[in-house]
Amino acid sequence: MAVETSVPYTQADAKAHREKHREDRDALGRLRDEFYDSLSARADALFELTDALLCAGEPVRTLVELSLTGEHRRGHGALYDGLGCGRIDFDRLRRSLSTLTLPRDHDGRIVLAVDISAWLRPDAPTSPQRAFCHVYGRGKNAAQLIPGWPYSFIAALEPGRSSWTAVLDAVRLHPDDNETAVTAIQIRDVVTRLQESGQWKEGDPDILLIFDSGYELARMAFLLADLPVVVLGRMRSDRVLWFPAPPPGRTGRPPRHGAEFRFAEHQSWPSPAATTNTGTDRYGTATAQAWNRLHPRITHSGSWAEHPGPPPIVEGTVIRLTVDHLPGDRNPTPVWLWFSDPDVGAGEVDRLWQLYLRRFDLEHTFRLFKQTLGWTAPKIRSPEAADRWTWLVIVAHTQLRLARPLAEDLRRPWEKPAPPRRLTPARVRRGFSRIRQAMPCPASAPKPTRPGPGRPTGSKNSRLAPRYDVGKRRTTDNDGSKRRRRTG
């Protein structure tokens, strides 16, 4: 016996629903028009390739399969020609993404996650500008360095547990690039665009930047000190920081550092400034301890080698997070976080570690890019073509995010129903072909043509592609001195 509960649905509610539906559809249509206008060469081929990527029902394994979809009206030759010879105004695309509605935290703060994901190309000696990318193995301590193209991504995070992020920028790192310097410039450009588009205004909370381990957090906070941002990131468990220096004595040189704080030696820990205990349904009891006004010892080496004058003192708050258990791990190790604000209370400490956990939502985006949208599937030789394909994937993901309120739940029989507006990106992609029918398609129809003659039968390729070394390489000048040069 089925029992239904009737909910009054007034005419005003229906009108508001139609207005919201039209606004969401118009936002998606404006992005598609702006995307087409940013394509300055091979626009029709690149636009239809993006639609084919969105409407293909299965995960993308090869590019040539996308040319067989109904949305791609051109041949496979036009597909590869668009990626190889097309042109995209990346700056215009970046500005367009900055004007879209972004997810925010409960207090209205914009939370940006910064991370690097690699497009591995180990068997491509003819592809230039490859670097050694750090890749984790399945076993413990099984990390490897594999040649590929590393990309630095910046994405806005949603407040709750979600598989959605709003990707705002992607930059390919060259072998000779300093990751900290390039990432700082990338963040500065993103924050500037958010200010120009009105996403951040004077009086709004500072933008929170979340980093994983591997970044120089103090250096990042120092380079971005003039922007309305704060830095939160993870540190290794073997780090050593210092408390503020004590008052100078009557004689001798004034000290620059105070007592040591060794992460691995609890004897060096004084009483924490704040301690919180929070019950969670996934990790058990989460205990956070915070110590204020801690700074790393900076010397004139590495990224600080050319710093003028004495090294600065960059103070922050250290947070030690411990939980009862993790999924599949009954004895988890503590997590150490560093926040660029040196004075943090107990309430802020509890919010900070929960915001840091939202950083892992970006891993869902990387998994969607690689396993479903086929970001790393094409065997592309040119890094410029790889940049074009990367931005096509980003635009496709953005269209899925804007189409989320318009999509239907086309679930498989064995899948659980998803609540409204809680569809995953893969489920939204299943029904995008229906949404596309109501969207404008600025791409023109293909013109009839005939294939070229191709290479004569029996002839061989006499121009072999050049081969490139991976990463950085030292070369010796005539005077015997060593210098670095780019291998791409």
C-alpha positions in Angstrom: 0.0 0.0 0.0 1.5 3.3 -1.1 1.0 6.5 0.9 1.7 9.9 -0.7 1.9 13.2 1.1 0.6 16.1 -0.9 2.5 19.4 -0.7 0.8 22.6 -1.8 2.5 24.0 -4.9 1.2 27.5 -5.4 1.3 29.4 -8.7 3.9 31.7 -7.3 6.2 28.8 -6.5 5.8 27.5 -10.1 6.6 30.9 -11.5 9.7 31.2 -9.3 10.8 27.7 -10.4 10.4 28.7 -14.1 12.4 31.9 -13.5 15.2 30.0 -11.8 15.2 27.4 -14.6 15.5 30.1 -17.2 18.3 31.9 -15.4 20.3 28.7 -15.1 19.7 28.0 -18.8 20.7 31.5 -19.8 23.9 31.3 -17.8 24.9 28.1 -19.6 24.1 29.6 -22.9 26.2 32.7 -22.2 29.2 30.6 -21.3 28.8 28.6 -24.6 28.7 31.8 -26.6 31.7 33.3 -24.8 33.6 30.0 -25.3 32.9 30.1 -29.0 34.0 33.7 -29.3 37.3 32.9 -27.6 38.2 30.4 -30.3 40.1 32.4 -32.9 41.1 29.6 -35.3 39.4 26.2 -36.0 36.5 27.5 -33.9 33.8 25.1 -35.2 36.0 22.0 -34.9 37.0 22.8 -31.3 33.5 23.8 -30.3 32.0 20.6 -31.7 34.8 18.5 -30.1 33.8 20.0 -26.7 30.1 19.1 -27.3 31.1 15.6 -28.3 33.1 15.3 -25.1 30.1 16.3 -23.1 27.5 14.1 -24.9 29.6 10.9 -25.2 27.9 8.4 -22.9 31.0 6.4 -22.0 34.4 7.4 -20.6 36.7 8.8 -23.3 39.5 6.4 -24.2 40.6 7.9 -27.6 39.9 11.1 -29.4 38.9 9.4 -32.6 35.9 7.9 -30.8 34.5 11.4 -30.2 34.4 12.0 -33.9 31.8 9.2 -34.2 29.2 11.0 -31.9 26.2 12.8 -33.4 27.3 16.1 -32.0 30.6 16.0 -33.9 29.5 16.6 -37.5 33.1 16.7 -38.9 35.6 14.0 -39.6 38.4 12.8 -37.4 40.8 14.9 -39.5 39.1 18.1 -38.5 39.3 17.0 -34.8 43.1 16.6 -34.9 43.5 19.7 -37.0 41.6 21.7 -34.5 43.8 20.6 -31.6 47.0 20.9 -33.6 46.4 24.2 -35.4 43.6 25.9 -33.5 43.9 28.9 -31.4 42.2 29.7 -28.1 42.2 33.0 -26.2 43.1 31.6 -22.8 43.0 35.0 -21.0 39.4 35.6 -22.2 38.4 32.2 -21.0 40.0 32.8 -17.6 38.0 36.1 -17.3 34.8 34.3 -18.3 35.2 31.7 -15.6 35.9 34.4 -13.0 32.5 36.0 -13.7 30.5 32.9 -13.0 28.8 32.3 -9.7 31.3 30.7 -7.4 30.7 28.4 -4.3 31.4 30.0 -1.0 31.8 29.0 2.6 29.0 29.6 5.2 30.4 33.0 6.1 30.7 34.1 2.4 34.4 33.3 2.1 35.9 32.1 -1.2 38.0 29.0 -0.6 40.5 28.1 -3.3 42.4 24.9 -3.5 45.8 24.8 -5.3 47.3 21.5 -6.5 49.4 20.0 -9.3 48.2 17.1 -11.5 50.4 15.4 -14.1 49.7 14.3 -17.6 52.2 11.5 -17.8 54.0 11.0 -21.1 56.8 8.4 -20.4 56.9 7.0 -23.9 57.0 10.3 -25.8 60.6 11.2 -26.5 59.6 13.5 -29.3 57.4 15.6 -27.0 59.3 18.7 -25.7 59.1 20.4 -22.3 58.5 17.2 -20.3 59.4 17.2 -16.6 59.8 14.6 -14.0 56.4 14.3 -12.2 56.0 12.9 -8.7 53.6 10.0 -8.8 52.5 7.9 -5.8 52.5 4.1 -6.1 50.1 1.6 -4.7 52.4 0.3 -2.1 53.9 2.1 0.9 56.9 4.3 -0.1 56.4 3.4 -3.7 56.5 6.9 -5.2 58.1 7.4 -8.6 59.3 10.2 -10.9 57.8 9.7 -14.4 58.2 12.1 -17.4 55.1 14.1 -18.2 53.5 17.6 -18.3 52.6 18.9 -14.8 49.7 21.3 -14.6 48.9 23.6 -11.7 45.2 23.9 -11.1 43.2 26.4 -9.0 39.6 25.6 -8.1 37.0 27.1 -5.8 35.6 24.6 -3.2 32.1 24.1 -2.0 31.3 24.3 1.7 30.1 20.7 2.2 31.3 17.3 1.2 31.0 17.3 -2.6 32.5 16.0 -5.8 32.1 19.4 -7.5 34.7 22.2 -7.8 34.8 25.3 -9.9 38.1 25.2 -11.8 39.3 28.7 -12.4 42.8 28.3 -14.0 45.3 25.8 -15.2 49.0 26.5 -16.0 51.5 24.0 -17.4 54.8 24.0 -15.6 58.0 24.0 -17.6 61.0 22.0 -16.5 63.0 25.1 -15.4 60.1 26.8 -13.6 60.2 27.4 -9.9 56.9 25.9 -8.8 56.5 28.4 -5.9 57.1 31.5 -8.0 54.9 30.3 -10.9 52.1 29.3 -8.5 52.3 32.7 -6.7 51.9 34.5 -10.0 49.0 32.2 -11.0 47.3 32.9 -7.7 47.8 36.7 -8.0 46.3 36.6 -11.5 43.2 34.7 -10.3 42.7 36.9 -7.3 43.0 40.0 -9.4 40.4 38.7 -11.8 38.1 37.9 -8.9 38.4 41.5 -7.7 37.8 42.9 -11.2 34.7 40.8 -11.7 33.2 41.8 -8.3 33.5 38.3 -6.8 35.6 39.8 -3.9 34.9 43.3 -2.6 36.3 45.5 0.1 35.0 44.3 3.5 34.6 40.6 2.4 36.5 37.9 4.3 39.9 37.2 3.0 40.2 34.5 0.3 41.5 31.2 1.9 44.2 29.4 -0.1 44.6 25.7 0.7 47.7 23.8 -0.2 48.9 20.2 0.2 52.4 19.3 1.3 55.2 20.1 -1.1 54.6 23.9 -1.2 56.7 26.5 0.7 53.9 28.0 2.7 55.9 30.7 4.3 57.3 31.8 0.9 53.8 31.8 -0.5 52.4 33.9 2.4 55.3 36.3 2.0 54.8 36.7 -1.8 51.1 37.2 -1.5 51.1 39.5 1.6 49.7 42.4 -0.4 46.6 40.5 -1.5 43.4 39.8 0.6 44.4 36.1 1.1 45.3 33.8 3.9 47.3 30.6 3.5 46.5 27.2 4.9 48.6 24.1 4.1 50.0 20.8 5.3 53.5 20.4 6.6 55.7 17.3 6.9 55.8 15.6 10.3 59.6 16.1 10.6 59.6 19.9 10.4 61.1 22.2 13.0 59.7 25.7 13.7 60.6 28.4 16.2 58.8 30.6 18.6 59.3 34.4 18.7 62.7 35.6 19.9 63.0 36.5 23.6 63.8 40.1 24.5 67.4 41.1 23.7 69.9 41.1 26.5 72.3 43.8 27.5 75.2 42.5 25.4 75.6 40.4 22.3 73.6 40.1 19.1 69.8 40.2 19.5 68.4 36.7 18.9 66.2 36.1 15.8 64.5 32.9 17.0 63.2 31.6 20.2 62.6 28.0 21.5 62.4 25.2 19.0 59.2 23.4 18.2 59.9 19.9 16.8 57.0 18.1 15.3 58.5 14.7 16.0 59.4 15.4 19.6 56.5 16.1 21.9 58.9 17.1 24.7 59.5 20.4 22.8 55.8 21.2 22.7 54.5 23.7 25.3 50.9 23.9 26.3 48.8 24.6 23.2 47.0 27.9 22.9 43.8 26.2 21.9 42.4 22.6 22.0 39.2 21.4 20.4 37.5 18.0 20.3 34.9 17.4 17.6 32.8 14.3 17.0 32.6 13.1 13.4 30.7 10.3 11.7 33.6 9.4 9.4 36.8 9.8 11.6 35.5 9.4 15.2 36.7 12.1 17.6 38.9 14.7 15.9 41.3 16.5 18.3 43.0 19.7 17.2 45.8 21.5 19.1 47.1 24.9 18.0 50.2 26.8 18.9 50.4 30.5 17.8 53.3 32.6 16.5 55.5 29.9 15.1 57.8 30.5 12.1 60.3 28.5 10.0 64.0 29.4 10.0 64.6 31.1 6.6 68.1 31.2 5.1 69.4 32.6 1.8 69.0 29.4 -0.1 66.5 27.9 -2.5 63.7 30.3 -3.3 65.1 32.8 -0.8 68.6 32.9 -2.4 68.1 36.3 -4.0 66.1 37.9 -1.2 67.6 41.3 -0.4 68.6 42.0 3.2 68.1 39.6 6.1 65.5 36.8 5.7 62.1 37.8 7.0 60.2 36.3 9.9 56.9 34.8 8.7 54.8 33.8 11.7 51.7 31.6 11.7 49.7 29.1 13.6 50.5 25.4 13.8 47.6 23.0 14.1 48.0 19.3 15.0 45.0 17.2 14.0 44.5 13.6 15.2 41.5 11.4 14.6 40.4 8.0 16.0 40.4 6.2 12.6 40.4 6.6 8.9 38.6 4.5 6.3 40.8 1.4 6.0 43.3 2.7 8.6 42.8 2.1 12.3 46.1 3.9 13.3 46.2 7.1 11.4 49.2 9.5 11.8 48.7 13.1 12.9 48.3 15.8 10.3 50.2 19.1 10.8 48.8 22.3 9.3 50.2 25.8 9.1 48.0 28.9 8.9 49.4 32.3 8.0 47.5 34.1 10.7 49.7 34.0 13.9 46.7 34.5 16.4 43.9 32.0 16.0 41.3 31.1 18.6 39.7 27.8 19.4 36.6 28.4 17.2 38.7 29.3 14.2 41.0 26.2 14.7 38.0 23.9 14.5 36.9 25.5 11.2 40.3 25.5 9.6 41.0 21.8 9.7 37.5 21.1 8.4 38.1 23.5 5.6 41.4 21.8 4.8 39.6 18.5 4.4 37.6 20.0 1.6 40.8 20.2 -0.4 40.4 16.6 -1.2 37.3 17.4 -3.3 39.8 18.6 -5.9 41.0 14.9 -6.2 37.5 14.0 -7.4 37.8 16.6 -10.1 41.2 15.2 -11.2 39.7 11.7 -11.3 36.8 12.9 -13.4 39.2 14.6 -15.8 41.3 11.5 -16.3 39.0 8.6 -16.0 35.7 10.0 -17.5 36.6 13.1 -19.7 39.8 11.5 -20.9 42.1 14.5 -20.1 45.3 12.3 -20.3 44.0 9.8 -22.9 45.2 11.5 -26.1 48.7 10.7 -27.4 49.5 14.4 -28.3 53.0 15.3 -29.2 52.9 19.1 -29.0 52.6 20.7 -25.5 50.6 23.6 -27.1 48.0 21.1 -28.3 48.0 19.6 -24.8 47.1 23.1 -23.5 44.2 23.4 -25.9 42.8 20.0 -24.9 43.3 20.8 -21.2 41.2 24.0 -21.6 38.5 22.1 -23.6 38.2 19.7 -20.7 38.0 22.6 -18.2 35.2 24.3 -20.2 33.4 21.0 -20.5 33.5 20.5 -16.7 32.3 24.1 -16.2 29.3 23.5 -18.5 28.5 20.4 -16.4 28.6 22.5 -13.3 26.2 25.1 -14.8 23.9 22.3 -16.1 23.6 20.7 -12.7 20.2 22.3 -11.8 18.9 21.5 -15.3 19.9 17.8 -15.4 17.7 14.8 -14.7 18.8 11.8 -12.6 19.3 9.2 -15.3 20.6 6.6 -12.8 21.3 3.0 -13.5 19.0 0.4 -11.9 21.6 -0.5 -9.3 22.4 3.1 -8.3 20.7 4.9 -5.5 18.6 8.0 -6.2 20.4 11.3 -5.7 18.7 14.2 -3.9 17.8 17.2 -6.0 20.9 19.4 -7.0 23.1 16.6 -5.6 23.9 14.9 -8.9 27.5 13.9 -9.5 29.3 15.3 -12.5 29.2 11.8 -14.2 25.3 11.7 -13.8 24.9 15.2 -15.2 27.0 14.2 -18.2 24.6 11.4 -18.9 21.8 13.8 -19.6 23.7 16.6 -21.1 22.7 15.6 -24.6 19.1 16.5 -23.7 20.1 19.8 -22.2 22.2 20.6 -25.3 19.1 20.4 -27.5 17.7 23.6 -25.9 21.1 25.4 -26.0 22.4 27.6 -28.8 25.0 26.0 -31.1 27.1 28.8 -32.7 29.2 26.4 -34.7 28.4 26.4 -38.4 27.6 23.3 -40.4 30.6 21.6 -42.1 31.3 22.3 -45.8 31.6 19.4 -48.2 35.1 18.5 -49.0 37.2 15.6 -50.2 40.3 14.1 -48.5 43.8 15.0 -49.7 46.0 12.7 -51.6 48.2 11.9 -48.6 51.6 10.4 -48.8 52.5 8.5 -52.0 52.3 4.8 -51.8 55.7 3.3 -50.9 57.3 6.5 -49.8 58.9 6.8 -46.4 59.0 9.7 -43.9 62.4 11.4 -44.5 61.9 14.0 -41.7 62.2 12.4 -38.4 60.8 14.2 -35.4 63.4 15.6 -33.0 63.9 14.0 -29.6 64.1 15.9 -26.4 65.6 15.2 -23.0 63.4 15.2 -19.9 63.6 17.8 -17.2 66.6 20.1 -16.6 70.1 19.4 -18.0 73.4 21.0 -17.2 75.6 22.1 -20.0 79.2 23.2 -19.9 80.4 26.4 -21.5 83.8 26.9 -23.2 85.3 28.3 -20.0 84.4 25.2 -18.1 81.6 26.8 -16.1 78.2 25.0 -15.8 74.9 26.6 -16.7 71.3 25.4 -16.9 69.3 25.5 -20.1 65.8 24.6 -21.0 65.6 21.2 -22.8 62.3 22.1 -24.5 
